[in-house]
Amino acid sequence: MCGIYGIIAERGNTLRYPEVLDWMGEALRHRGPDGRAVLAHPDAVIGTERLRIIDLHERADQPFAAPGSQVWLECNGEIYNAAGIRARFQDYPFRSHSDVETIVPLYLERGPDAISELDGMFGLAIWDRRTRTLLLARDRAGEKPLFYARVGQEILFASELQCILRHPDISRDLDDVAVAEYLRLGYVPEPRTMFRAIRRVEAGTFIRFTEQGKEIVRYWDPESFSVVRSPFSVAVEQARKLMERAVEKQVMSDVPVGVFISGGLDSSILATLAAKFIGVDKVHTFSAQFAEESFDESSDAAILAERIRTRHIPVRIDEETLLEALQNVVRGVAEPLADPAILPTFLLARAARQHVKVILSGEGADELFGGYPTYVGHKIAPIYDALPKFARAALRRAVQGVPASNRKMTFEFLLKKFVTDAEKPWIERHLAWFGAGLSSDVYAGMTPVMPELPTVPPDRDALTGAMLLDYRSYLRDNLLVKVDRATMLSSVEARAPFLDRDVTRFALSLPADFRVRRLTTKWILKKAAESWLPDDVIYRRKRGLSVPIASWINHGLRGEVDRLLSPERLRGDGIANEKYVTELLAEHRAGRANHAKPLWALVMFQYWLETWA
């Protein structure tokens, strides 16, 4: 795991500011505090800040150069099939036991086609001086980030956006479409960023920069998998084997490994399987211990840890620690993200860093196996829509009359969201259920836009389409960004076994009713888990990692919220409508509605403007 960065002159010119590389490295030191190395020529420089996970010796520090130094490689991530690749190239003069170094001979043999052979999570760069080609690539799901920009006739690339902002000539002009997308969704879909001049390499693609121009190649297409309907019992057994194999691969490490656990299904599977392959009493587990009772699942996590005999560490989460996390995230993450779970994730990672360098996390399970309550909502929506108009109107009035609650994910909250948006076309209601919760009235001087989301094949029903859309957008642009940035701020590598390429292929080929059966989410995963976990863990109600934002806005963070969302400040920025925001905040403070989600999106946006723009 590393932070990678570099500057390449497109036509062999001498770099204008080679000293910028040092500044870029400083911006990424949190991603790799264990070692730093660079490769430099007058027309190209690349550098790596390394977190040592596989082969802890400095000989494994990146970048790597092929014999003759005409091909340079650096990679942020882990390659899980490195042993198999290494065995194919026994005559290659490897200098280390690094998993990343195996990419070099593979590229020398196969060129860019090597990318599709990699099994792992990665953001990588290859500079091939022989053809003056720069190759930038990301893994299939988008676990590892990679940004790039053109400044004059130079290409900059880096693992995090703030690294590119260190260049003196980079423009900080905002991308109006990205701003509108953030206000609609709470995150910015790739390839855009908030800055017009900076873009992201898309998940499952590589970009080839040559003197003839730029070519984007998609080597992984999640839409291409057709449904395979095997007997359910056969599919369950296959799910078991694939998950065991995925965890066995991803606990590979030369440093201690831990798991973030909540006591829920996904993390319980990972912790149980990690203990199976590493050994009991050798796995560290970490859980969030919230001061707010309705958000706290630490007792369930402690019971699980005792059952599978892990070294368990509860991490206290209260207003004081959340404020500390907020300050770290605002200063350390140059992208606005409205998911408040980034705060406890940072606190968990910081505590974990005292014991481990690698953490297993459950990202991908919900999108691939159908875990969100919204998927059940899509199944119920046609039934609701078939009710007489007067009946729907009466139900809406009754539901909206229920007093608002500040507690975590209440039935009242879910029901209000459902009746408000159930009659919309499926993609619109899905974006409303998963979005930032801000209406189009929020824009001041901007034209509302539909987010530039990946397309979903028209033959997909609402349930299958929603799961595919979440895999291709909400997961990669929000959840994986959250986990990567929060863990790497504490120099911890996060791995997501549910996003293993074989598990993903399998899940994307499952019939929808194998994933969501009637009102039961993650049906096949729950049946598979019966071999590993007791029923009380498997069938426990999903809660998810969240934060008591609603009460925080009214109390501990009240002064900051008032400052950030003051009419004068909003008027000066000219982006959000001051009247709309003021009314939203007033309703929330009076207890007439729980507007925590949209207000938090605005707070994080204002923090981002203040710090980075």
C-alpha positions as CSV (number, residue, x, y, z in Angstrom):
1,M,0.0,0.0,0.0
2,C,1.4,3.3,-1.0
3,G,0.9,6.8,-2.2
4,I,2.1,7.2,-5.8
5,Y,2.6,10.4,-7.8
6,G,4.5,11.7,-10.8
7,I,5.0,14.3,-13.6
8,I,5.6,13.3,-17.2
9,A,6.5,15.8,-20.0
10,E,4.5,14.7,-23.1
11,R,7.0,15.5,-25.8
12,G,10.3,14.9,-24.0
13,N,10.7,18.5,-22.9
14,T,12.5,19.3,-19.6
15,L,10.1,19.5,-16.7
16,R,9.4,23.0,-15.6
17,Y,9.1,22.4,-11.9
18,P,10.8,19.1,-11.0
19,E,10.9,20.3,-7.4
20,V,7.1,19.9,-7.2
21,L,7.6,16.1,-6.8
22,D,8.9,16.7,-3.2
23,W,5.8,18.8,-2.4
24,M,3.6,16.0,-3.9
25,G,5.3,13.5,-1.7
26,E,4.7,15.5,1.4
27,A,1.0,15.6,0.6
28,L,0.9,11.8,0.5
29,R,3.2,10.9,3.4
30,H,0.2,9.6,5.5
31,R,-0.3,6.9,2.8
32,G,3.2,5.6,3.1
33,P,5.3,6.7,6.1
34,D,7.7,3.7,6.0
35,G,9.8,4.5,3.0
36,R,10.2,7.0,0.1
37,A,11.9,6.6,-3.3
38,V,11.9,8.4,-6.6
39,L,13.0,7.8,-10.2
40,A,14.0,10.9,-12.2
41,H,15.0,12.0,-15.6
42,P,14.8,15.6,-17.0
43,D,11.5,14.8,-18.7
44,A,9.9,12.5,-16.1
45,V,9.8,12.0,-12.4
46,I,7.8,9.6,-10.3
47,G,7.8,8.9,-6.6
48,T,6.3,6.6,-4.0
49,E,5.5,6.9,-0.3
50,R,5.4,3.3,0.9
51,L,3.5,1.5,3.6
52,R,5.3,-1.7,4.0
53,I,2.9,-4.7,4.0
54,I,4.5,-7.4,1.8
55,D,8.4,-7.8,2.0
56,L,9.2,-5.3,4.7
57,H,12.8,-4.7,3.5
58,E,13.7,-1.4,1.8
59,R,14.6,-3.4,-1.4
60,A,10.9,-3.7,-2.0
61,D,10.3,0.1,-1.8
62,Q,8.9,1.5,-5.0
63,P,9.2,2.6,-7.8
64,F,10.5,-0.4,-9.7
65,A,12.5,-0.2,-13.0
66,A,12.8,-3.0,-15.5
67,P,16.3,-4.0,-16.6
68,G,17.7,-1.1,-18.7
69,S,15.5,1.4,-16.8
70,Q,13.3,2.0,-19.8
71,V,10.1,1.0,-18.0
72,W,9.1,2.3,-14.6
73,L,6.3,1.1,-12.4
74,E,4.7,2.2,-9.2
75,C,1.5,0.8,-7.7
76,N,-0.8,1.6,-4.7
77,G,-2.5,-1.5,-3.6
78,E,-2.0,-5.3,-3.3
79,I,-1.8,-8.0,-6.1
80,Y,-3.3,-11.2,-4.8
81,N,-2.2,-13.4,-7.6
82,A,1.4,-12.2,-7.4
83,A,2.7,-15.7,-6.5
84,G,1.3,-17.2,-9.7
85,I,2.7,-14.3,-11.8
86,R,6.1,-14.7,-10.2
87,A,6.2,-18.4,-11.0
88,R,5.7,-17.6,-14.7
89,F,8.8,-15.4,-14.9
90,Q,11.4,-17.4,-13.1
91,D,14.2,-16.0,-15.2
92,Y,13.3,-12.3,-14.4
93,P,15.8,-10.7,-12.1
94,F,13.5,-9.8,-9.2
95,R,15.1,-7.6,-6.6
96,S,12.5,-8.2,-3.9
97,H,9.6,-10.5,-2.8
98,S,7.1,-7.6,-3.4
99,D,3.8,-8.5,-4.9
100,V,3.9,-5.3,-6.9
101,E,7.2,-6.0,-8.7
102,T,5.6,-9.0,-10.5
103,I,3.7,-6.5,-12.6
104,V,6.9,-5.5,-14.4
105,P,7.7,-8.7,-16.3
106,L,4.0,-9.2,-16.9
107,Y,3.9,-5.8,-18.6
108,L,7.1,-6.4,-20.6
109,E,5.5,-9.5,-22.0
110,R,1.9,-8.4,-22.5
111,G,1.9,-4.6,-22.6
112,P,-1.4,-3.0,-21.4
113,D,-3.2,-6.3,-21.6
114,A,-1.3,-7.2,-18.4
115,I,-3.8,-5.1,-16.4
116,S,-6.7,-7.5,-17.0
117,E,-4.7,-10.3,-15.5
118,L,-4.1,-8.7,-12.2
119,D,-6.2,-9.9,-9.3
120,G,-6.2,-7.3,-6.6
121,M,-6.9,-3.7,-5.7
122,F,-4.6,-1.2,-7.3
123,G,-4.0,2.3,-8.7
124,L,-0.9,2.0,-10.8
125,A,1.3,4.0,-13.2
126,I,3.7,2.7,-15.8
127,W,6.1,5.0,-17.7
128,D,7.4,3.3,-20.8
129,R,10.2,5.4,-22.2
130,R,10.6,3.1,-25.2
131,T,7.3,4.3,-26.7
132,R,6.9,7.4,-24.5
133,T,3.7,5.9,-23.1
134,L,2.2,6.7,-19.7
135,L,-0.3,4.0,-18.5
136,L,-2.6,4.8,-15.6
137,A,-4.9,2.0,-14.4
138,R,-7.3,1.2,-11.5
139,D,-8.8,-2.0,-10.2
140,R,-12.2,-3.3,-11.1
141,A,-14.3,-2.0,-8.2
142,G,-12.3,1.2,-7.7
143,E,-10.9,0.3,-4.3
144,K,-7.7,2.3,-4.9
145,P,-7.8,5.9,-6.2
146,L,-5.9,7.6,-9.0
147,F,-6.2,11.2,-10.2
148,Y,-4.6,13.0,-13.1
149,A,-4.4,16.4,-14.7
150,R,-2.8,18.1,-17.7
151,V,-0.8,21.3,-17.0
152,G,0.6,22.8,-20.2
153,Q,2.4,19.8,-21.9
154,E,2.8,17.9,-18.7
155,I,0.7,15.1,-17.1
156,L,0.4,14.9,-13.4
157,F,-0.9,11.9,-11.5
158,A,-1.3,11.0,-7.9
159,S,-3.2,8.8,-5.4
160,E,-5.0,11.7,-3.8
161,L,-6.3,15.0,-5.2
162,Q,-4.5,17.3,-2.8
163,C,-1.2,16.0,-4.1
164,I,-2.0,17.5,-7.6
165,L,-3.1,20.7,-6.0
166,R,0.6,21.2,-4.9
167,H,1.5,22.1,-8.5
168,P,1.7,25.9,-8.8
169,D,0.0,26.1,-12.2
170,I,-3.0,23.9,-11.5
171,S,-6.3,25.7,-11.8
172,R,-8.8,25.6,-8.9
173,D,-11.8,26.6,-11.0
174,L,-14.8,24.6,-9.9
175,D,-16.6,22.1,-12.1
176,D,-20.2,23.3,-12.0
177,V,-21.5,19.9,-13.0
178,A,-19.6,18.2,-10.2
179,V,-20.9,20.7,-7.7
180,A,-24.5,20.0,-8.8
181,E,-23.8,16.3,-8.7
182,Y,-22.5,16.6,-5.1
183,L,-25.6,18.6,-4.0
184,R,-27.8,15.9,-5.5
185,L,-25.9,12.8,-4.4
186,G,-23.6,13.8,-1.6
187,Y,-20.6,12.7,-3.6
188,V,-19.1,13.3,-7.1
189,P,-19.4,10.4,-9.6
190,E,-16.2,9.6,-11.5
191,P,-14.4,10.6,-13.7
192,R,-15.2,14.2,-12.4
193,T,-13.8,15.9,-9.4
194,M,-14.8,19.3,-7.9
195,F,-12.0,20.9,-9.9
196,R,-12.4,21.2,-13.7
197,A,-8.7,20.6,-14.3
198,I,-8.5,17.3,-12.4
199,R,-10.0,14.0,-13.3
200,R,-10.1,10.5,-11.9
201,V,-9.1,7.3,-13.7
202,E,-12.4,5.3,-13.8
203,A,-12.6,2.0,-12.0
204,G,-12.0,-1.0,-14.3
205,T,-10.2,1.1,-16.9
206,F,-6.7,2.1,-18.0
207,I,-5.7,5.3,-19.7
208,R,-2.9,5.3,-22.2
209,F,-1.2,8.6,-22.9
210,T,0.9,8.7,-26.0
211,E,2.2,11.5,-28.2
212,Q,-0.8,10.8,-30.4
213,G,-3.2,11.6,-27.6
214,K,-5.2,9.9,-24.8
215,E,-7.0,6.5,-25.0
216,I,-9.4,5.2,-22.4
217,V,-9.8,1.4,-22.4
218,R,-12.4,-0.4,-20.2
219,Y,-11.1,-3.9,-19.3
220,W,-13.9,-4.7,-16.8
221,D,-17.6,-4.4,-17.6
222,P,-19.9,-5.4,-14.8
223,E,-22.9,-5.0,-17.2
224,S,-21.6,-7.9,-19.3
225,F,-22.5,-10.7,-16.9
226,S,-25.6,-12.6,-17.8
227,V,-27.8,-14.3,-15.2
228,V,-26.9,-17.9,-14.4
229,R,-29.7,-19.8,-12.7
230,S,-28.3,-22.9,-11.0
231,P,-30.0,-24.8,-8.2
232,F,-30.1,-22.6,-5.1
233,S,-28.3,-25.1,-3.0
234,V,-25.5,-25.3,-5.5
235,A,-25.2,-21.5,-5.6
236,V,-25.1,-21.4,-1.8
237,E,-22.2,-23.8,-1.7
238,Q,-20.4,-21.9,-4.4
239,A,-20.8,-18.6,-2.4
240,R,-19.2,-20.4,0.6
241,K,-16.2,-21.5,-1.3
242,L,-15.6,-18.2,-3.0
243,M,-15.9,-16.2,0.2
244,E,-13.5,-18.5,2.0
245,R,-11.0,-18.3,-0.9
246,A,-11.3,-14.5,-1.0
247,V,-10.6,-14.0,2.7
248,E,-7.7,-16.5,2.5
249,K,-6.1,-14.5,-0.2
250,Q,-6.7,-11.2,1.4
251,V,-5.2,-12.0,4.9
252,M,-1.9,-12.5,3.0
253,S,0.4,-10.1,4.8
254,D,3.8,-9.7,6.5
255,V,2.2,-7.5,9.2
256,P,-0.7,-8.1,11.6
257,V,-4.2,-8.1,10.2
258,G,-7.5,-6.9,11.8
259,V,-11.2,-6.6,11.1
260,F,-13.7,-3.8,11.7
261,I,-16.7,-5.5,13.2
262,S,-20.2,-4.4,14.2
263,G,-21.7,-7.8,15.1
264,G,-23.7,-7.7,11.9
265,L,-23.5,-10.2,9.1
266,D,-20.8,-8.9,6.8
267,S,-18.1,-8.1,9.4
268,S,-18.9,-11.3,11.3
269,I,-18.3,-13.4,8.2
270,L,-14.9,-11.7,7.6
271,A,-13.8,-11.9,11.2
272,T,-14.8,-15.6,11.5
273,L,-13.0,-16.6,8.2
274,A,-9.9,-14.4,9.1
275,A,-9.6,-16.3,12.4
276,K,-10.0,-19.6,10.5
277,F,-7.0,-18.8,8.2
278,I,-4.8,-16.8,10.5
279,G,-5.6,-18.6,13.7
280,V,-7.6,-17.9,16.9
281,D,-6.2,-15.2,19.2
282,K,-4.2,-13.8,16.3
283,V,-6.9,-11.6,14.7
284,H,-7.5,-8.1,16.1
285,T,-11.1,-6.8,15.9
286,F,-12.2,-3.2,16.4
287,S,-15.7,-1.9,17.0
288,A,-17.3,1.5,17.5
289,Q,-18.6,2.1,21.0
290,F,-21.1,5.0,20.6
291,A,-22.1,7.2,23.5
292,E,-25.5,7.5,21.9
293,E,-27.3,4.2,22.7
294,S,-29.4,3.8,19.5
295,F,-26.2,4.0,17.4
296,D,-24.2,1.6,19.6
297,E,-23.6,-2.0,18.5
298,S,-20.5,-2.6,20.5
299,S,-22.1,-5.2,22.8
300,D,-23.0,-7.4,19.7
301,A,-19.4,-6.9,18.4
302,A,-18.0,-7.9,21.8
303,I,-20.1,-11.1,21.9
304,L,-18.9,-12.1,18.4
305,A,-15.2,-11.3,19.3
306,E,-15.5,-13.5,22.4
307,R,-17.1,-16.3,20.4
308,I,-14.4,-16.5,17.8
309,R,-11.6,-15.5,20.2
310,T,-10.1,-12.4,18.7
311,R,-8.1,-9.6,20.3
312,H,-10.9,-7.2,20.6
313,I,-10.6,-3.4,21.0
314,P,-13.8,-1.2,21.4
315,V,-13.2,2.4,20.3
316,R,-15.1,5.1,22.1
317,I,-17.1,7.4,19.8
318,D,-18.7,10.6,21.4
319,E,-19.1,14.2,20.4
320,E,-15.5,15.1,21.5
321,T,-13.9,12.3,19.4
322,L,-16.2,13.0,16.5
323,L,-15.2,16.6,16.4
324,E,-11.5,15.6,16.4
325,A,-12.2,13.2,13.5
326,L,-14.0,16.0,11.7
327,Q,-11.1,18.3,11.9
328,N,-8.7,15.6,10.6
329,V,-11.0,14.7,7.7
330,V,-11.6,18.3,6.7
331,R,-7.8,19.0,6.7
332,G,-6.8,15.7,5.2
333,V,-9.4,14.9,2.5
334,A,-9.6,17.3,-0.5
335,E,-12.9,15.9,-1.7
336,P,-16.3,16.7,-0.2
337,L,-18.0,13.6,1.0
338,A,-21.4,13.7,2.8
339,D,-21.2,10.3,4.3
340,P,-20.7,10.9,8.1
341,A,-19.5,7.4,8.6
342,I,-16.1,8.6,7.5
343,L,-15.7,10.0,11.0
344,P,-16.0,6.8,13.0
345,T,-14.1,5.0,10.3
346,F,-11.2,7.3,10.8
347,L,-11.4,6.8,14.6
348,L,-11.4,3.1,14.2
349,A,-8.5,3.2,11.8
350,R,-6.5,5.4,14.2
351,A,-7.0,3.0,17.0
352,A,-6.3,0.0,14.8
353,R,-2.9,1.5,13.7
354,Q,-1.6,0.9,17.2
355,H,-2.0,-2.9,16.6
356,V,-2.2,-3.6,12.8
357,K,-1.4,-2.3,9.4
358,V,-4.1,-4.2,7.4
359,I,-7.9,-4.1,8.0
360,L,-10.6,-6.2,6.4
361,S,-13.8,-4.2,5.7
362,G,-17.2,-5.3,4.4
363,E,-17.6,-2.9,1.5
364,G,-19.4,-4.4,-1.5
365,A,-21.5,-7.0,0.3
366,D,-24.7,-4.9,0.2
367,E,-24.4,-3.9,-3.5
368,L,-23.4,-7.3,-4.7
369,F,-25.7,-9.5,-2.5
370,G,-28.7,-7.1,-2.1
371,G,-28.3,-5.8,1.5
372,Y,-30.0,-2.4,1.5
373,P,-33.6,-1.8,2.7
374,T,-34.1,0.3,-0.5
375,Y,-34.0,-2.9,-2.5
376,V,-37.0,-4.1,-0.6
377,G,-38.6,-0.7,-1.3
378,H,-38.2,-1.3,-5.0
379,K,-40.1,-4.6,-4.7
380,I,-42.9,-3.0,-2.7
381,A,-43.2,0.2,-4.9
382,P,-45.3,-1.4,-7.7
383,I,-47.8,-2.7,-5.0
384,Y,-48.0,0.7,-3.5
385,D,-48.4,2.3,-6.9
386,A,-51.3,0.1,-7.6
387,L,-53.3,1.4,-4.7
388,P,-56.1,4.0,-5.5
389,K,-54.8,7.5,-5.6
390,F,-56.9,8.5,-2.5
391,A,-55.4,5.7,-0.5
392,R,-51.9,6.7,-1.4
393,A,-52.6,10.3,-0.5
394,A,-54.2,9.3,2.9
395,L,-51.2,7.1,3.7
396,R,-48.8,9.9,2.8
397,R,-50.6,12.3,5.1
398,A,-50.6,9.7,8.0
399,V,-46.9,8.9,7.6
400,Q,-45.8,12.6,7.4
401,G,-47.8,13.3,10.6
402,V,-45.6,10.9,12.6
403,P,-43.2,13.0,14.8
404,A,-39.6,13.1,13.6
405,S,-37.0,11.1,15.5
406,N,-33.2,11.8,15.9
407,R,-32.5,8.1,16.6
408,K,-30.7,5.9,14.1
409,M,-32.5,4.6,11.0
410,T,-36.0,4.4,12.5
411,F,-38.9,2.8,10.8
412,E,-40.5,6.2,10.8
413,F,-37.6,7.6,8.7
414,L,-37.6,4.7,6.2
415,L,-41.4,4.9,5.8
416,K,-41.4,8.7,5.1
417,K,-38.6,8.2,2.5
418,F,-40.6,5.4,0.9
419,V,-44.0,7.2,0.5
420,T,-42.3,10.5,-0.6
421,D,-40.6,8.9,-3.6
422,A,-42.2,5.5,-4.3
423,E,-44.3,6.7,-7.3
424,K,-41.3,8.0,-9.2
425,P,-39.6,6.0,-12.0
426,W,-37.2,3.6,-10.4
427,I,-33.9,5.4,-11.1
428,E,-35.3,8.7,-9.8
429,R,-36.6,7.2,-6.6
430,H,-33.4,5.3,-6.1
431,L,-31.4,8.5,-6.4
432,A,-33.8,10.2,-4.0
433,W,-33.5,7.4,-1.4
434,F,-29.7,7.3,-1.7
435,G,-29.0,11.0,-2.5
436,A,-28.1,13.9,-0.3
437,G,-31.8,14.7,0.4
438,L,-31.6,18.2,-1.0
439,S,-34.3,19.4,-3.3
440,S,-33.6,21.4,-6.5
441,D,-34.4,24.5,-4.5
442,V,-31.0,24.4,-3.0
443,Y,-29.3,25.8,-6.1
444,A,-28.5,29.5,-6.3
445,G,-27.5,30.7,-9.7
446,M,-26.9,27.1,-11.0
447,T,-28.9,24.9,-13.2
448,P,-29.9,21.6,-11.6
449,V,-28.4,18.6,-13.4
450,M,-29.0,14.8,-13.4
451,P,-25.8,13.1,-12.2
452,E,-23.6,11.6,-14.9
453,L,-24.1,8.1,-13.6
454,P,-23.2,4.9,-15.4
455,T,-25.8,3.6,-17.8
456,V,-27.9,0.5,-16.7
457,P,-29.1,-1.8,-19.5
458,P,-32.7,-1.1,-20.3
459,D,-33.7,-4.8,-19.8
460,R,-32.8,-4.7,-16.1
461,D,-35.7,-4.6,-13.7
462,A,-35.7,-2.0,-10.9
463,L,-34.1,-4.3,-8.3
464,T,-31.3,-5.6,-10.5
465,G,-30.8,-2.2,-12.0
466,A,-30.5,-0.6,-8.6
467,M,-27.9,-3.1,-7.4
468,L,-25.8,-2.7,-10.5
469,L,-26.1,1.1,-10.3
470,D,-25.0,1.1,-6.6
471,Y,-22.0,-1.2,-7.5
472,R,-20.9,1.2,-10.3
473,S,-21.6,4.5,-8.4
474,Y,-22.5,4.6,-4.8
475,L,-20.0,2.0,-3.8
476,R,-17.0,3.2,-5.9
477,D,-17.6,7.0,-5.6
478,N,-18.8,7.2,-2.0
479,L,-18.2,4.1,0.2
480,L,-14.7,3.1,-1.2
481,V,-13.6,6.8,-1.1
482,K,-14.7,7.0,2.5
483,V,-12.9,3.8,3.6
484,D,-9.7,4.5,1.6
485,R,-9.3,8.1,2.8
486,A,-10.3,7.4,6.4
487,T,-8.0,4.5,6.8
488,M,-5.0,6.0,4.9
489,L,-5.1,9.1,7.0
490,S,-3.9,6.8,9.8
491,S,-1.6,4.8,7.5
492,V,-3.8,1.6,7.6
493,E,-4.5,-0.5,4.5
494,A,-8.2,-1.5,4.1
495,R,-9.1,-4.6,2.0
496,A,-12.5,-5.6,0.9
497,P,-12.9,-9.4,0.4
498,F,-16.5,-9.1,-0.9
499,L,-15.0,-7.2,-3.9
500,D,-12.7,-10.1,-4.8
501,R,-13.0,-10.5,-8.6
502,D,-14.3,-14.1,-8.4
503,V,-16.9,-13.2,-5.8
504,T,-18.0,-10.2,-7.9
505,R,-18.4,-12.3,-11.0
506,F,-20.5,-14.8,-9.1
507,A,-22.7,-12.2,-7.5
508,L,-23.3,-10.2,-10.7
509,S,-24.5,-13.4,-12.3
510,L,-27.0,-14.3,-9.6
511,P,-30.8,-14.0,-10.2
512,A,-32.3,-11.1,-8.3
513,D,-34.5,-13.5,-6.2
514,F,-31.3,-15.3,-5.0
515,R,-30.2,-12.0,-3.5
516,V,-33.4,-10.5,-2.3
517,R,-36.2,-13.0,-1.6
518,R,-39.5,-11.6,-0.7
519,L,-38.6,-9.1,2.1
520,T,-35.3,-10.8,3.1
521,T,-32.1,-9.1,1.9
522,K,-28.8,-10.9,1.2
523,W,-30.7,-14.2,1.0
524,I,-27.9,-16.3,-0.5
525,L,-25.2,-14.8,1.7
526,K,-27.2,-15.5,4.8
527,K,-27.8,-19.1,3.8
528,A,-24.1,-19.5,3.1
529,A,-23.2,-18.0,6.4
530,E,-25.1,-20.7,8.3
531,S,-21.9,-22.8,8.0
532,W,-20.0,-20.1,10.0
533,L,-22.3,-18.1,12.2
534,P,-25.3,-18.7,14.6
535,D,-28.7,-17.6,13.4
536,D,-29.0,-14.7,15.9
537,V,-26.0,-13.0,14.1
538,I,-27.1,-13.9,10.5
539,Y,-30.7,-12.7,10.8
540,R,-30.1,-9.6,13.1
541,R,-31.6,-6.4,11.7
542,K,-29.2,-4.4,9.6
543,R,-28.1,-1.1,11.1
544,G,-24.8,0.0,9.6
545,L,-22.2,2.4,10.8
546,S,-23.6,5.8,11.3
547,V,-23.3,9.0,13.4
548,P,-25.9,10.9,15.6
549,I,-25.7,13.9,13.2
550,A,-29.2,15.0,13.9
551,S,-28.6,15.9,17.6
552,W,-25.0,17.0,16.9
553,I,-26.3,19.7,14.5
554,N,-28.6,21.0,17.3
555,H,-26.1,20.8,20.1
556,G,-22.3,20.1,20.0
557,L,-21.8,21.4,16.5
558,R,-24.4,24.1,16.7
559,G,-22.0,27.0,16.5
560,E,-20.1,25.6,13.6
561,V,-23.2,24.8,11.7
562,D,-24.5,28.3,12.2
563,R,-21.2,29.8,11.0
564,L,-21.0,27.5,7.9
565,L,-24.6,27.9,6.9
566,S,-25.1,31.6,7.7
567,P,-27.1,33.6,5.1
568,E,-24.1,35.9,4.7
569,R,-21.7,33.1,3.9
570,L,-24.1,31.3,1.6
571,R,-24.8,34.6,-0.2
572,G,-21.1,35.2,-0.7
573,D,-20.4,31.7,-2.1
574,G,-23.4,32.0,-4.5
575,I,-23.9,28.3,-4.8
576,A,-26.6,27.3,-2.3
577,N,-29.9,29.2,-1.9
578,E,-29.7,30.9,1.5
579,K,-33.5,31.0,2.0
580,Y,-33.9,27.3,1.3
581,V,-31.0,26.4,3.6
582,T,-32.2,28.7,6.4
583,E,-35.7,27.2,6.3
584,L,-34.2,23.6,6.3
585,L,-32.1,24.3,9.4
586,A,-35.0,26.0,11.2
587,E,-37.3,23.0,10.6
588,H,-34.6,20.7,11.9
589,R,-33.9,22.8,15.0
590,A,-37.6,23.0,15.8
591,G,-38.0,19.3,15.6
592,R,-40.6,19.5,12.8
593,A,-38.4,17.2,10.6
594,N,-35.1,15.3,10.7
595,H,-33.0,17.1,8.0
596,A,-29.7,15.7,9.3
597,K,-28.8,14.2,5.9
598,P,-29.2,17.2,3.7
599,L,-27.8,19.6,6.3
600,W,-24.7,17.4,6.8
601,A,-24.1,17.4,3.0
602,L,-24.2,21.2,3.1
603,V,-21.9,21.4,6.2
604,M,-19.3,19.2,4.6
605,F,-19.5,21.2,1.3
606,Q,-18.9,24.4,3.1
607,Y,-16.0,23.0,5.0
608,W,-14.5,21.8,1.7
609,L,-15.0,25.3,0.1
610,E,-13.3,26.9,3.1
611,T,-10.3,24.5,3.2
612,W,-9.6,23.6,-0.4
613,A,-11.4,25.8,-2.9
